[in-house]
């Protein structure tokens, strides 16, 4: 459907000056008429494909087991190497004064799990005996990479305590409430790490050299089913006491704690996903319905009608001066019924199929020419990819308006998006404001997700201004 809007001459002048970014350059600014056209008559087609082996590239972890009708049977465990503390407190200190050690698993205080929070479950923590391979994928088999059982602990999404986590973002203190699942660990491990640091602190300077001391851990669900949790951060804390002198004369026994280890994006970590997808989903895929399931489930491959869009645009403007204002894709969705009301992914990535692996393995940031992302609108139940203008201009200006198969074939896949928040203004008298930029996009492993893309109802909208010069 096309819509036409006449605009005033002043706008024509501006559009004429802007037209040099498109096909035509130079325009008379006298005796001209401009029309804005919106066209949404194009059709997108696609189908689901299995994506059972994904490269995680994130420090976020899932743990647990879940069986949900309309979704499937999911089990998730994790392996991670460690980022060591570069400095460990050794002042007036010795290993024998270490009292306890804990592995802390931090999950979001709200929406930190999927399933039944009351289901009794148990986790085991094993010590890795060698470094993890790189790259590493969701179908990784940890057999042969671990041996010693370090700890076992009952857990649930509500069993941990609430804690305010603080971090600095561009000089601003950011606080967030998390729930901490605390797992008692062997005191001997804390003493081992302390003695290793005293003996050779250089080993703690980076994860690679530290792996010679302690390669990492394997965390797995050893009992129960009913929920999976989203572990945002993992760290190993040591609690100890030592004598300190106050007022130059009084010696007192004081307690301290320090994080010796943490799992960060810089170290190798991985979610091990075993997923038996429900037959209902498989049958929907078999008849061509575009279903997205995460993690390590289904993604959707589509053919984007960019050549039809370009041909229609050129036929409409003819020899007139013109400028493309915007190009967007709006995808309405349906949420399949599941036992635990599993929700759609928060973000979708649309990337040229030929470039998907390079995107995941590389910097993982969209460029709005061959990769884009959209946020789920839970009110309208839609995803909107709004930044496709550079994509069409690149084909028009650099390829003569001729799209290749590479330009047409896209993959739409669920992702997790990391952002960096920074202040944009501050006033003593008025409230401050902030903005955010995307720092990383990685395959979705934050929680189970499912959604159906209603491609037959998708709206591809191109808006362009055509200027008739008399």
Secondary structure, 3 states (H helix, E strand, C coil): CEEEEEECHHHHHHHHHHHHHCCCCCCCCCCEEEEEEEECCCCCEEEEEECCCCECCCCCEEEEEEEECCCEEEEEEEEECCEECCCCCCCCCCHHHEEEEEEEEEEECCCCEEECCCCCEEEEEEEECCCCCCCCECCCCCCCCEEEEEEEEEECCCCCEEEEEEEEECCEEEEEEEEEEEEEECHHHHHHHHHHHHHCHHHHCCHHHHCCCCCCEEEEEEECCCEEEEEEEEEEEEEEEEEEEECCCEEEEEEEEEEEEEECCCCCEEEEEEEEECHHHHHHHHCCCEEEEECCCEEEEEECCHHHHHHHHHHHHCCCEEEEEEEEEEEEEECCCCCCCCCCCCEEEEEEHHHHHHHHHCCCCCCCCCEEEEEEECCCCEEEECCCHHHHHHHHHHCCCCCCHHHHEEEEEEEEEEEEEEEEECCCCCCCEEEEEEEEEEECCCCCEEEEECHHHCEEEEEEEEEEEC
